[in-house]
């Protein structure tokens, strides 16, 4: 039985359209919850896992909306190989392949992205794939770039989110404190919408088998 770990509710909604009977767990970008939810998937009998959703781009040539399939995950400096057979179920042969870096904290600034890229040589970074990789089960990673390597995330992107949805008090406080971030936040919103559309379009054109 497949289990899916993702970060946010909208990402869960997308994968459930194609795998309606598969258990999906959400981290809400919280490492403690990500670890707990991964273990929950193992405990309910999942035999293989998918890390799914958005990722931060680390290489400058990866534009938002680029869908990729990892062939390995770097977590705590260790390289852990994805299961090739499972990856092929999710269209790996049609996608960019490379490494995904796991981070327990948001890699938000251009400088931090550059350091992560040069130290890991990975294509992208997310906050869930490391837990899937460390589960002991065969795993695959299907991700889409939602923010590029050349741009820092505006503070409101994190201050205005809580448990996977918009947290209005935090968002308004951040925007009132630093209104100059509004254009950057709007651009990020457009890129996230594009990323979600691209991975939805990819799965529509390459639907995974229901019995994966």
C-alpha positions in Angstrom: 0.0 0.0 0.0 1.2 3.4 -1.0 1.3 6.3 1.5 1.9 10.0 0.5 3.5 12.7 2.6 3.0 16.3 1.5 3.3 19.7 3.0 0.1 21.7 2.4 -3.6 21.1 2.0 -3.8 22.2 -1.7 -1.0 19.7 -2.5 -3.0 16.9 -0.8 -6.1 17.9 -2.8 -4.1 17.5 -6.0 -2.7 14.0 -5.3 -6.1 12.8 -4.0 -7.7 13.6 -7.3 -5.5 10.8 -8.8 -5.2 8.4 -5.9 -8.4 8.8 -4.0 -8.0 5.7 -1.8 -4.4 6.3 -0.8 -3.6 7.6 2.7 -2.2 11.2 2.5 -0.4 12.8 5.5 0.4 16.5 5.8 3.4 18.1 7.5 2.2 21.7 7.4 6.0 22.5 7.1 6.5 21.3 10.7 9.4 18.8 11.1 8.0 17.3 14.2 4.7 16.7 12.5 6.4 15.5 9.3 8.3 12.8 11.3 5.2 11.8 13.2 3.0 11.6 10.1 5.6 9.5 8.3 5.6 7.1 11.1 1.8 7.0 11.1 1.9 6.0 7.4 4.3 3.2 8.3 2.2 2.1 11.3 -1.0 1.8 9.3 0.7 -0.6 6.9 2.1 1.4 4.0 4.8 -0.5 2.2 6.1 2.3 0.0 5.9 6.1 0.2 5.7 9.1 -2.0 7.0 12.6 -1.1 4.8 15.0 -3.1 4.2 18.7 -3.6 6.1 22.0 -4.0 9.8 22.5 -3.6 12.3 25.4 -3.6 14.5 25.6 -6.6 18.3 25.5 -5.9 19.7 25.7 -9.4 19.3 29.0 -11.3 18.0 27.4 -14.5 15.0 25.8 -12.8 11.9 28.0 -13.3 8.8 27.8 -11.2 6.5 25.1 -12.6 9.4 22.7 -13.4 8.2 19.2 -12.4 11.0 16.9 -11.3 11.5 13.3 -10.0 14.3 12.8 -7.5 16.7 10.0 -8.0 18.1 10.6 -4.5 17.5 12.6 -1.4 20.2 14.2 0.7 19.3 14.2 4.4 21.8 15.0 7.2 24.6 14.7 4.7 23.6 11.2 3.7 22.6 10.3 0.1 19.6 8.0 0.1 18.5 6.5 -3.3 14.9 6.7 -4.5 13.2 3.5 -5.6 13.4 3.4 -9.4 10.4 1.2 -10.0 8.1 3.4 -7.9 9.5 6.5 -9.5 8.6 5.2 -12.9 5.0 4.8 -11.7 5.0 8.6 -11.3 6.4 9.4 -14.7 10.1 9.7 -13.9 11.2 8.8 -17.4 9.4 12.0 -18.6 10.9 14.3 -16.0 14.1 16.1 -14.9 16.0 13.8 -12.6 18.4 14.8 -9.8 18.8 15.2 -6.1 16.4 16.8 -3.6 17.8 18.2 -0.4 15.9 17.8 2.8 15.8 20.7 5.3 14.0 21.0 8.6 13.9 24.8 8.2 12.7 26.9 5.3 15.5 27.8 2.9 14.2 31.3 2.3 17.0 33.6 1.2 18.9 33.7 -2.1 22.1 33.3 -0.1 20.9 30.2 1.7 19.7 28.7 -1.5 23.1 29.3 -3.1 24.8 27.6 -0.2 22.5 24.7 -0.2 23.0 24.3 -4.0 26.8 24.3 -3.9 27.1 22.1 -0.8 24.6 19.5 -1.9 24.5 19.8 -5.8 20.8 19.1 -5.5 18.1 20.5 -7.8 15.6 21.5 -5.1 14.9 21.5 -1.4 11.8 20.5 0.6 10.8 19.7 4.2 9.3 16.3 3.8 11.5 14.1 1.6 14.0 13.3 4.3 11.5 11.7 6.5 10.2 9.6 3.7 13.7 8.6 2.8 14.5 7.6 6.4 11.3 5.6 6.8 13.1 2.4 5.8 10.5 1.8 3.0 11.0 2.2 -0.7 10.2 5.7 -1.7 9.8 8.2 -4.6 9.8 12.0 -4.7 7.6 13.9 -7.2 8.0 17.7 -6.7 7.4 20.9 -8.6 9.5 24.1 -8.3 7.4 26.9 -6.7 10.1 29.5 -6.0 13.4 29.9 -7.9 16.9 30.1 -6.7 17.5 33.7 -7.5 14.8 35.1 -5.3 14.4 35.4 -1.5 11.0 34.6 0.0 9.2 37.6 1.5 8.7 37.3 5.3 4.9 37.2 4.8 5.2 33.9 3.0 5.9 32.2 6.4 4.5 34.7 8.8 1.1 34.6 7.0 0.8 30.8 7.0 -0.3 28.5 9.8 -1.2 24.8 9.6 -1.2 24.8 5.8 -3.5 27.8 5.3 -3.5 31.5 5.3 -3.1 33.0 8.8 -4.6 36.4 8.4 -3.3 38.1 11.6 0.2 37.1 10.8 -0.1 38.1 7.2 -1.5 41.5 8.0 1.1 42.2 10.6 3.9 41.2 8.3 2.5 43.5 5.5 2.0 46.4 7.8 5.5 46.0 9.1 7.1 45.7 5.7 4.7 46.9 2.9 7.5 46.9 0.4 7.3 43.1 0.2 3.9 43.2 -1.4 5.0 42.9 -5.0 7.3 40.0 -4.1 4.5 38.3 -2.3 2.2 38.7 -5.2 4.8 37.3 -7.6 5.3 34.3 -5.3 1.6 33.7 -5.3 1.6 33.6 -9.1 4.5 31.2 -9.1 2.8 28.8 -6.6 -0.4 28.8 -8.7 1.7 28.1 -11.8 3.5 25.2 -10.0 0.3 23.7 -8.8 -1.2 23.9 -12.3 1.9 22.3 -13.9 2.0 19.3 -11.6 -1.8 18.9 -12.0 -1.4 19.0 -15.7 1.5 16.5 -15.6 -0.5 14.0 -13.5 -3.5 14.4 -15.8 -1.3 13.6 -18.8 0.5 10.8 -16.9 -1.9 9.4 -14.3 -0.3 7.0 -11.8 -1.9 3.5 -11.6 -4.5 3.3 -9.0 -3.0 0.2 -7.5 0.6 1.6 -7.2 
